[in-house]
Amino acid sequence: MKCPFCFAETKVVDKRESGELGANRRRRECLRCGKRFTTYERIETPSLSVVKKDGRVEEFDREKLRSGVVKACQKRPVTQEQVESLLDNVETELRKKDSTEIKTKIIGDMIMKKLKNVDKVAYIRFASVYREFTDLESFEKELEKLLKG
């Protein structure tokens, strides 16, 4: 790493994990001018793309997922920590996949599976929007599956 002041070589004086996004914080000192500065090193994760039902491709937006899950969990005994944990798990699983283009069906199914374990009412709420129930029979079928399984 070159010194930002005189562009000479530097040495690492101190190194530690900063905690934010698994970054490494390095305190460096210039071998020529003696000035010190800090650098951060973090792993660059590939961006995810979401393939919509109509074929459009959008950038993955965790906030959209959060919004849908929070709406499903409204007035339910689900904590913000549980929501964040669910979203963390889904995002981690998505990043482990071979492809960076993920279909909305895969994302929706993952969220539903995890919501089912957190709160069954939130699961049904999410399913009703995600699966676009158009009539009472569709809703009843999903409820029957939930009660059986």
C-alpha positions as CSV (number, residue, x, y, z in Angstrom):
1,M,0.0,0.0,0.0
2,K,1.3,3.4,-1.0
3,C,1.2,6.4,1.3
4,P,-1.5,8.9,0.2
5,F,0.7,11.8,1.2
6,C,4.1,11.0,-0.4
7,F,3.3,7.8,-2.3
8,A,6.1,5.8,-0.6
9,E,5.8,2.3,0.8
10,T,4.0,1.8,4.1
11,K,4.0,-0.8,6.9
12,V,1.1,-2.1,8.9
13,V,1.3,-0.9,12.5
14,D,-1.9,-2.4,13.8
15,K,-4.5,-4.8,12.4
16,R,-8.0,-5.7,13.8
17,E,-11.5,-6.7,12.7
18,S,-13.7,-3.6,12.7
19,G,-16.9,-5.6,13.2
20,E,-18.8,-3.8,10.4
21,L,-19.4,-6.2,7.5
22,G,-16.4,-8.3,8.5
23,A,-13.9,-5.6,7.5
24,N,-10.3,-5.6,8.6
25,R,-9.0,-2.3,9.9
26,R,-5.3,-1.6,9.3
27,R,-3.4,1.2,10.8
28,R,-0.5,2.0,8.5
29,E,2.6,4.2,8.7
30,C,4.7,5.6,5.9
31,L,8.3,4.5,5.8
32,R,9.4,7.8,4.3
33,C,7.3,10.7,5.9
34,G,6.1,8.8,9.0
35,K,2.5,9.9,8.6
36,R,-0.2,7.4,9.7
37,F,-3.5,6.5,8.1
38,T,-6.2,3.8,8.3
39,T,-7.4,1.5,5.6
40,Y,-10.2,-1.0,5.6
41,E,-10.3,-4.3,3.7
42,R,-13.6,-6.1,3.1
43,I,-14.7,-8.9,0.8
44,E,-16.6,-7.7,-2.2
45,T,-19.7,-9.8,-2.7
46,P,-21.3,-10.1,-6.1
47,S,-24.5,-8.2,-6.5
48,L,-27.7,-10.3,-6.9
49,S,-30.3,-9.8,-9.5
50,V,-34.0,-10.7,-9.2
51,V,-35.8,-12.1,-12.2
52,K,-39.5,-11.0,-11.9
53,K,-42.5,-13.1,-13.1
54,D,-42.7,-11.0,-16.3
55,G,-39.0,-11.5,-17.1
56,R,-37.8,-8.1,-16.0
57,V,-34.5,-8.1,-14.0
58,E,-34.0,-5.9,-11.0
59,E,-31.2,-5.5,-8.5
60,F,-31.8,-7.4,-5.3
61,D,-33.3,-5.0,-2.7
62,R,-33.3,-6.2,0.9
63,E,-35.5,-3.3,1.9
64,K,-38.3,-4.6,-0.4
65,L,-38.1,-8.0,1.3
66,R,-38.0,-6.4,4.8
67,S,-41.1,-4.3,3.9
68,G,-43.1,-7.4,2.8
69,V,-42.1,-9.4,5.9
70,V,-42.7,-6.5,8.3
71,K,-46.2,-6.0,6.8
72,A,-47.0,-9.8,7.2
73,C,-45.8,-9.6,10.8
74,Q,-47.7,-6.5,11.8
75,K,-49.4,-6.8,15.2
76,R,-47.9,-10.3,15.6
77,P,-45.5,-11.3,18.4
78,V,-42.5,-11.2,16.0
79,T,-39.5,-9.1,17.0
80,Q,-37.4,-7.0,14.8
81,E,-34.5,-9.3,15.6
82,Q,-36.4,-12.3,14.3
83,V,-37.2,-10.4,11.0
84,E,-33.5,-9.4,10.6
85,S,-32.4,-12.9,11.3
86,L,-34.9,-14.3,8.7
87,L,-33.7,-11.8,6.1
88,D,-30.0,-12.6,7.0
89,N,-30.7,-16.3,6.5
90,V,-32.5,-15.7,3.2
91,E,-29.8,-13.4,1.8
92,T,-27.0,-15.8,2.9
93,E,-28.7,-18.7,1.2
94,L,-29.2,-16.6,-2.0
95,R,-25.5,-15.6,-2.1
96,K,-24.5,-19.3,-1.8
97,K,-26.3,-20.2,-5.0
98,D,-24.3,-20.7,-8.2
99,S,-26.2,-18.0,-10.1
100,T,-26.4,-14.3,-9.2
101,E,-29.8,-14.1,-11.0
102,I,-32.5,-15.4,-8.7
103,K,-36.2,-15.9,-9.6
104,T,-38.8,-14.2,-7.4
105,K,-40.4,-17.6,-6.8
106,I,-37.3,-18.9,-5.1
107,I,-37.0,-15.9,-2.9
108,G,-40.7,-16.0,-2.0
109,D,-40.6,-19.7,-1.2
110,M,-37.6,-19.2,1.0
111,I,-39.3,-16.5,3.0
112,M,-42.5,-18.5,3.3
113,K,-40.6,-21.5,4.6
114,K,-38.9,-19.4,7.2
115,L,-42.0,-17.4,8.2
116,K,-43.9,-20.7,8.7
117,N,-41.4,-21.5,11.5
118,V,-41.6,-18.0,13.0
119,D,-45.4,-17.2,13.0
120,K,-48.1,-19.1,11.1
121,V,-50.4,-16.0,10.8
122,A,-47.6,-14.0,9.3
123,Y,-46.9,-16.9,7.0
124,I,-50.6,-16.9,5.8
125,R,-50.5,-13.1,5.3
126,F,-47.3,-13.3,3.3
127,A,-48.6,-16.2,1.3
128,S,-51.9,-14.4,0.5
129,V,-50.0,-11.6,-1.2
130,Y,-47.1,-13.6,-2.7
131,R,-49.3,-16.3,-4.1
132,E,-51.9,-13.8,-5.2
133,F,-55.0,-15.6,-3.8
134,T,-57.9,-14.5,-6.0
135,D,-60.7,-16.4,-4.1
136,L,-61.6,-17.9,-0.8
137,E,-60.8,-21.5,-2.1
138,S,-57.1,-20.6,-2.7
139,F,-56.9,-19.3,0.8
140,E,-58.6,-22.3,2.3
141,K,-56.3,-24.7,0.4
142,E,-53.2,-22.9,1.8
143,L,-54.7,-23.0,5.3
144,E,-55.4,-26.8,5.0
145,K,-51.8,-27.4,4.0
146,L,-50.6,-25.4,7.0
147,L,-52.9,-27.3,9.4
148,K,-51.8,-30.7,7.9
149,G,-48.1,-30.1,7.8
